Amino acid sequence: MHNINSDLLQRVEEKFQAIGQNPGTHLEGLVWAKPITYWDYIHTDVLLNLQLQRTTLPDEMVFIMYHQINEGDGALPRCGEIPAK
């Protein structure tokens, strides 16, 4: 088991106090939060289940993936870009 050093706790406290928030609230949230893996977070299984071919054309899966990527890409703001309201 790893011990949390006082320097790390001090940095967390400074970070949240700098934005006017209680660091204890955020730390307590970690106690109650369910640990999640990367794969659980991105739901790969859900994304793959959205790829339903409707024909037997060999390039259809490429078409589906291409358009899913482009549709998803358009929904996210670019780095440093403020999304429109």
TORKOLDO-632439 format. One line per field, with one value per atom (N, C-alpha, C, O): residue in three letters; atom name; residue number from 1; x, y, z. Coordinates in pm, 1 decimal. Atoms other than C-alpha are relative to their C-alpha. Example, Ala and Ser with C-alpha at 12.3 -4.5 7.8 and 13.67 -1.06 7.14 Angstrom:
2
bati	c(ala_ala_ala_ala_ser_ser_ser_ser)
lokol	c(N_CA_C_O_N_CA_C_O)
drenti	c(1_1_1_1_2_2_2_2)
xx	c(89.0_1230.0_90.0_193.6_-82.0_1367.0_-77.0_-26.1)
yy	c(-119.0_-450.0_120.0_118.1_-119.0_-106.0_109.0_219.8)
zz	c(0.0_780.0_0.0_66.5_-6.0_714.0_73.0_89.9)
//
This chain:
85
bati	c(met_met_met_met_his_his_his_his_asn_asn_asn_asn_ile_ile_ile_ile_asn_asn_asn_asn_ser_ser_ser_ser_asp_asp_asp_asp_leu_leu_leu_leu_leu_leu_leu_leu_gln_gln_gln_gln_arg_arg_arg_arg_val_val_val_val_glu_glu_glu_glu_glu_glu_glu_glu_lys_lys_lys_lys_phe_phe_phe_phe_gln_gln_gln_gln_ala_ala_ala_ala_ile_ile_ile_ile_gly_gly_gly_gly_gln_gln_gln_gln_asn_asn_asn_asn_pro_pro_pro_pro_gly_gly_gly_gly_thr_thr_thr_thr_his_his_his_his_leu_leu_leu_leu_glu_glu_glu_glu_gly_gly_gly_gly_leu_leu_leu_leu_val_val_val_val_trp_trp_trp_trp_ala_ala_ala_ala_lys_lys_lys_lys_pro_pro_pro_pro_ile_ile_ile_ile_thr_thr_thr_thr_tyr_tyr_tyr_tyr_trp_trp_trp_trp_asp_asp_asp_asp_tyr_tyr_tyr_tyr_ile_ile_ile_ile_his_his_his_his_thr_thr_thr_thr_asp_asp_asp_asp_val_val_val_val_leu_leu_leu_leu_leu_leu_leu_leu_asn_asn_asn_asn_leu_leu_leu_leu_gln_gln_gln_gln_leu_leu_leu_leu_gln_gln_gln_gln_arg_arg_arg_arg_thr_thr_thr_thr_thr_thr_thr_thr_leu_leu_leu_leu_pro_pro_pro_pro_asp_asp_asp_asp_glu_glu_glu_glu_met_met_met_met_val_val_val_val_phe_phe_phe_phe_ile_ile_ile_ile_met_met_met_met_tyr_tyr_tyr_tyr_his_his_his_his_gln_gln_gln_gln_ile_ile_ile_ile_asn_asn_asn_asn_glu_glu_glu_glu_gly_gly_gly_gly_asp_asp_asp_asp_gly_gly_gly_gly_ala_ala_ala_ala_leu_leu_leu_leu_pro_pro_pro_pro_arg_arg_arg_arg_cys_cys_cys_cys_gly_gly_gly_gly_glu_glu_glu_glu_ile_ile_ile_ile_pro_pro_pro_pro_ala_ala_ala_ala_lys_lys_lys_lys)
lokol	c(N_CA_C_O_N_CA_C_O_N_CA_C_O_N_CA_C_O_N_CA_C_O_N_CA_C_O_N_CA_C_O_N_CA_C_O_N_CA_C_O_N_CA_C_O_N_CA_C_O_N_CA_C_O_N_CA_C_O_N_CA_C_O_N_CA_C_O_N_CA_C_O_N_CA_C_O_N_CA_C_O_N_CA_C_O_N_CA_C_O_N_CA_C_O_N_CA_C_O_N_CA_C_O_N_CA_C_O_N_CA_C_O_N_CA_C_O_N_CA_C_O_N_CA_C_O_N_CA_C_O_N_CA_C_O_N_CA_C_O_N_CA_C_O_N_CA_C_O_N_CA_C_O_N_CA_C_O_N_CA_C_O_N_CA_C_O_N_CA_C_O_N_CA_C_O_N_CA_C_O_N_CA_C_O_N_CA_C_O_N_CA_C_O_N_CA_C_O_N_CA_C_O_N_CA_C_O_N_CA_C_O_N_CA_C_O_N_CA_C_O_N_CA_C_O_N_CA_C_O_N_CA_C_O_N_CA_C_O_N_CA_C_O_N_CA_C_O_N_CA_C_O_N_CA_C_O_N_CA_C_O_N_CA_C_O_N_CA_C_O_N_CA_C_O_N_CA_C_O_N_CA_C_O_N_CA_C_O_N_CA_C_O_N_CA_C_O_N_CA_C_O_N_CA_C_O_N_CA_C_O_N_CA_C_O_N_CA_C_O_N_CA_C_O_N_CA_C_O_N_CA_C_O_N_CA_C_O_N_CA_C_O_N_CA_C_O_N_CA_C_O_N_CA_C_O_N_CA_C_O_N_CA_C_O_N_CA_C_O_N_CA_C_O_N_CA_C_O_N_CA_C_O)
drenti	c(1_1_1_1_2_2_2_2_3_3_3_3_4_4_4_4_5_5_5_5_6_6_6_6_7_7_7_7_8_8_8_8_9_9_9_9_10_10_10_10_11_11_11_11_12_12_12_12_13_13_13_13_14_14_14_14_15_15_15_15_16_16_16_16_17_17_17_17_18_18_18_18_19_19_19_19_20_20_20_20_21_21_21_21_22_22_22_22_23_23_23_23_24_24_24_24_25_25_25_25_26_26_26_26_27_27_27_27_28_28_28_28_29_29_29_29_30_30_30_30_31_31_31_31_32_32_32_32_33_33_33_33_34_34_34_34_35_35_35_35_36_36_36_36_37_37_37_37_38_38_38_38_39_39_39_39_40_40_40_40_41_41_41_41_42_42_42_42_43_43_43_43_44_44_44_44_45_45_45_45_46_46_46_46_47_47_47_47_48_48_48_48_49_49_49_49_50_50_50_50_51_51_51_51_52_52_52_52_53_53_53_53_54_54_54_54_55_55_55_55_56_56_56_56_57_57_57_57_58_58_58_58_59_59_59_59_60_60_60_60_61_61_61_61_62_62_62_62_63_63_63_63_64_64_64_64_65_65_65_65_66_66_66_66_67_67_67_67_68_68_68_68_69_69_69_69_70_70_70_70_71_71_71_71_72_72_72_72_73_73_73_73_74_74_74_74_75_75_75_75_76_76_76_76_77_77_77_77_78_78_78_78_79_79_79_79_80_80_80_80_81_81_81_81_82_82_82_82_83_83_83_83_84_84_84_84_85_85_85_85)
xx	c(85.2_0.0_89.5_190.7_-77.3_129.3_-47.9_-168.1_33.4_140.6_-5.5_81.3_9.6_25.1_86.1_65.1_-88.8_297.4_-63.4_-154.3_57.3_226.6_19.5_-61.8_-22.2_375.5_-112.1_-161.3_108.0_116.0_-131.6_-203.7_122.3_-168.7_3.7_-98.5_-15.5_-33.9_-25.9_-92.3_21.1_-28.8_-147.2_-198.4_143.7_-388.2_-75.7_-163.5_66.0_-495.3_20.8_-74.7_-29.1_-323.9_-75.4_-125.8_68.7_-475.3_-146.9_-195.7_142.4_-834.0_-29.0_-129.4_19.0_-796.4_20.9_-43.3_-25.8_-660.8_-123.7_-137.0_123.9_-998.0_-121.8_-236.1_108.1_-1201.2_-82.5_-199.4_73.5_-1297.3_64.6_183.1_-44.7_-1268.8_66.0_-1.3_-66.6_-1005.8_-54.7_-52.5_57.1_-1166.3_-120.4_-141.8_117.5_-1481.9_42.7_-17.1_-48.3_-1287.2_63.4_43.8_-60.3_-1088.8_-106.4_-95.2_108.3_-1406.3_-73.0_-116.8_62.2_-1554.3_75.1_14.1_-79.3_-1267.0_-29.6_-23.3_31.6_-1360.5_-126.5_-134.8_128.2_-1713.1_-5.9_-93.2_2.5_-1629.8_37.1_122.7_-31.3_-1625.9_122.9_124.2_-115.5_-1285.0_-43.5_-129.1_39.4_-1309.4_125.7_223.0_-111.7_-1076.4_-20.8_-130.1_9.0_-1001.1_-106.2_-186.2_93.4_-1200.7_-144.6_-235.6_134.9_-1501.5_-44.4_-160.6_31.5_-1483.7_-37.8_-132.0_27.7_-1476.4_-107.2_-150.7_108.3_-1734.8_25.1_-58.7_-34.3_-1560.9_-106.8_-140.4_102.2_-1822.9_-122.8_-182.2_116.0_-2099.7_30.1_-53.0_-37.0_-1913.5_1.1_-47.8_-5.1_-1851.4_-139.3_-163.6_137.2_-2218.8_-78.1_-183.7_65.1_-2311.4_36.4_-21.1_-45.8_-2135.5_-78.4_-29.2_87.2_-2422.2_-3.1_-51.3_5.9_-2379.1_-141.4_-210.0_135.0_-2698.2_2.3_-101.7_-14.7_-2561.5_117.3_179.1_-115.6_-2298.5_115.6_211.9_-107.1_-2085.1_127.2_122.5_-122.7_-1722.3_51.6_119.0_-51.7_-1648.8_-95.4_-66.6_98.5_-1953.8_53.7_25.8_-52.4_-1772.1_97.5_100.8_-90.2_-1506.1_-83.2_-50.1_89.5_-1785.7_-58.3_-60.2_60.4_-1951.4_102.4_74.2_-102.0_-1628.4_43.9_61.0_-41.6_-1524.8_-101.0_-62.8_102.3_-1855.8_-20.9_-53.1_7.9_-1867.0_113.0_91.1_-113.7_-1521.8_-23.2_-0.5_22.0_-1611.6_-115.4_-108.5_112.2_-1943.7_43.0_10.9_-48.1_-1780.5_100.7_100.7_-102.0_-1492.5_-64.1_-14.5_67.5_-1731.0_-72.4_-103.2_73.0_-1904.3_91.3_43.3_-95.2_-1586.4_67.7_100.6_-72.8_-1424.9_147.1_202.6_-143.9_-1072.3_75.5_22.2_-83.0_-793.7_10.5_50.8_-7.2_-812.0_-120.6_-128.3_119.2_-1146.1_-111.6_-131.0_113.0_-1442.9_-126.3_-158.8_120.5_-1761.5_-108.6_-125.6_111.0_-2052.8_-114.5_-137.3_113.8_-2353.7_-127.9_-234.3)
yy	c(-117.9_0.0_123.8_128.2_-123.2_345.2_101.9_116.5_-109.8_626.0_129.1_154.7_-130.2_965.7_96.5_116.7_-88.8_1210.5_137.6_176.6_-130.5_1550.3_101.9_193.2_-91.2_1729.5_-12.1_88.3_22.3_1573.4_58.6_125.0_-55.3_1663.0_153.0_217.6_-145.8_2018.7_55.4_158.0_-45.3_2052.1_-7.8_81.3_12.3_1925.7_112.7_175.5_-106.7_2169.6_135.5_211.8_-127.4_2463.2_13.1_120.5_-1.7_2369.7_39.6_127.8_-26.1_2370.6_129.9_195.5_-128.1_2666.3_116.0_220.1_-104.6_2870.4_30.4_140.3_-22.6_2826.8_9.5_-1.3_-23.3_2879.9_-122.0_-110.0_122.2_2518.6_-71.4_-54.2_75.1_2292.2_-129.8_-215.6_122.8_2024.2_-124.3_-233.0_113.9_1800.5_-58.2_-179.4_46.0_1781.5_-88.9_-193.7_78.2_1657.1_-131.5_-235.3_122.6_1407.1_-97.4_-218.2_87.4_1274.9_-61.9_-176.7_54.2_1234.6_-121.1_-215.0_115.2_1000.1_-123.6_-235.8_113.0_783.7_-71.0_-193.7_56.7_733.8_-37.1_-113.5_26.1_723.5_-145.3_-204.1_135.5_388.1_6.4_83.8_2.3_312.5_-42.9_-130.0_30.7_299.6_-16.5_57.6_20.9_163.8_83.2_133.5_-70.8_330.6_-63.8_6.0_70.6_63.7_16.4_25.0_-25.3_109.8_140.8_163.6_-140.7_485.3_25.0_99.3_-30.5_479.5_-89.9_-64.5_89.0_196.9_-53.5_-38.9_55.4_27.0_-96.7_-96.7_96.6_-248.3_69.1_19.9_-74.7_8.3_55.4_47.1_-55.7_175.8_-107.7_-86.3_107.3_-153.9_-51.5_-90.7_44.7_-250.3_98.5_64.0_-98.3_68.6_-19.4_45.1_22.9_-60.9_-116.7_-229.2_102.2_-250.4_11.6_110.5_0.5_-342.1_-30.3_-114.7_19.8_-322.7_-69.1_-109.4_68.5_-473.5_-95.9_-108.0_89.0_-726.3_62.0_-6.8_-67.6_-467.6_-1.0_29.3_15.8_-518.7_129.0_123.1_-125.8_-149.3_68.3_178.2_-65.7_-77.3_26.8_132.6_-20.8_-121.9_118.0_194.0_-115.9_127.4_127.5_226.0_-115.0_368.8_35.1_151.9_-22.3_325.9_58.9_157.9_-49.2_373.8_141.8_225.9_-133.3_674.8_105.2_209.8_-98.2_850.6_10.7_118.7_-9.7_762.1_87.7_169.4_-80.3_913.4_146.8_233.8_-139.4_1227.6_65.1_183.6_-55.5_1274.0_28.1_133.4_-18.2_1227.2_112.8_188.6_-104.3_1455.7_138.0_232.1_-129.7_1736.3_40.5_158.2_-29.3_1709.4_52.8_106.6_-41.0_1788.6_130.8_151.4_-123.5_2131.2_-29.9_-124.1_12.0_2168.5_49.6_127.5_-41.2_2215.4_152.4_214.9_-144.1_2571.1_73.3_195.5_-60.1_2634.6_1.0_-97.1_-10.1_2754.3_-39.6_22.0_43.9_2567.3_107.6_182.1_-95.7_2777.1_-42.9_-162.2_31.6_2800.3_1.2_-23.2)
zz	c(0.0_0.0_0.0_69.9_10.1_-87.3_103.2_125.5_-89.8_167.5_-79.9_-163.3_66.0_46.6_79.3_198.9_-72.3_130.3_18.5_-54.9_-34.1_281.8_-111.5_-125.9_112.1_-21.8_-102.8_-154.3_96.1_-249.6_51.6_-22.9_-58.7_-13.5_0.1_-23.1_0.4_11.9_-140.2_-155.3_138.4_-368.6_-39.0_-106.8_27.0_-392.2_69.6_10.6_-75.5_-122.4_-67.6_-82.4_66.9_-297.6_-132.1_-165.1_129.6_-633.7_15.6_-55.1_-14.5_-511.8_74.1_46.4_-68.0_-276.9_-97.1_-83.3_99.4_-571.3_-84.6_-138.4_77.2_-744.5_92.4_47.9_-94.9_-428.5_34.8_71.3_-31.8_-373.1_118.3_147.0_-116.3_-71.4_-47.1_-104.2_44.3_-139.5_69.4_11.7_-71.2_123.1_-71.5_-69.8_75.3_-86.0_-116.1_-140.5_113.6_-386.9_46.0_-17.3_-51.6_-181.0_50.2_29.4_-45.9_-18.9_-118.2_-111.6_121.2_-365.8_-52.7_-103.9_43.8_-449.8_83.3_33.0_-87.0_-152.6_-48.9_-45.2_40.3_-287.3_-147.4_-188.6_144.2_-658.5_-29.9_36.3_44.0_-830.6_-91.3_-187.0_90.5_-984.2_-139.6_-154.9_136.9_-1360.3_-85.0_-70.3_90.7_-1624.6_-126.3_-152.3_128.3_-1955.5_-89.2_-151.5_88.5_-2138.9_46.5_-36.0_-50.6_-1910.9_-37.4_-71.0_26.5_-1968.5_-145.6_-172.9_140.9_-2348.9_-61.8_-174.1_47.6_-2387.8_-141.0_-229.9_130.9_-2678.2_-49.9_-168.3_40.7_-2679.1_-57.9_-153.9_50.0_-2729.8_-138.9_-229.4_130.4_-3015.2_-108.5_-219.4_99.0_-3189.0_-35.2_-149.4_27.6_-3156.0_-86.1_-139.2_86.6_-3343.0_-146.7_-234.3_136.7_-3652.7_-61.5_-69.4_56.7_-3813.5_-151.4_-206.5_145.4_-4176.8_-45.4_12.4_53.0_-4378.7_-136.2_-188.1_128.5_-4700.5_11.1_116.8_4.6_-4803.8_-77.7_-111.4_72.6_-4982.5_84.3_203.5_-78.3_-4880.1_64.1_166.9_-54.4_-4819.2_97.1_144.5_-85.1_-4607.2_141.1_197.6_-134.8_-4274.0_1.7_98.4_9.3_-4386.7_-5.3_60.8_10.6_-4480.0_137.6_176.4_-131.6_-4138.1_96.3_163.8_-92.3_-3942.9_-35.6_52.6_44.3_-4150.9_45.4_97.8_-34.9_-4090.6_150.7_200.2_-146.1_-3720.1_54.2_143.6_-44.1_-3675.1_-33.5_50.6_40.3_-3869.4_74.5_107.0_-76.3_-3691.2_143.4_198.6_-136.7_-3351.1_9.5_106.5_1.0_-3442.1_-6.6_55.3_11.7_-3533.0_126.8_145.8_-123.0_-3195.4_109.4_209.2_-102.8_-3000.4_-38.8_-155.6_30.6_-2972.8_-24.5_32.2_24.4_-3104.9_123.1_202.1_-112.0_-2854.5_4.3_-93.8_-15.6_-2721.9_-53.0_-40.0_58.5_-2892.6_103.3_175.1_-92.3_-2689.3_-77.0_-178.5_71.2_-2789.4_-1.5_95.0_13.0_-2913.7_88.9_108.7_-87.2_-2683.7_-77.0_-20.2)
//
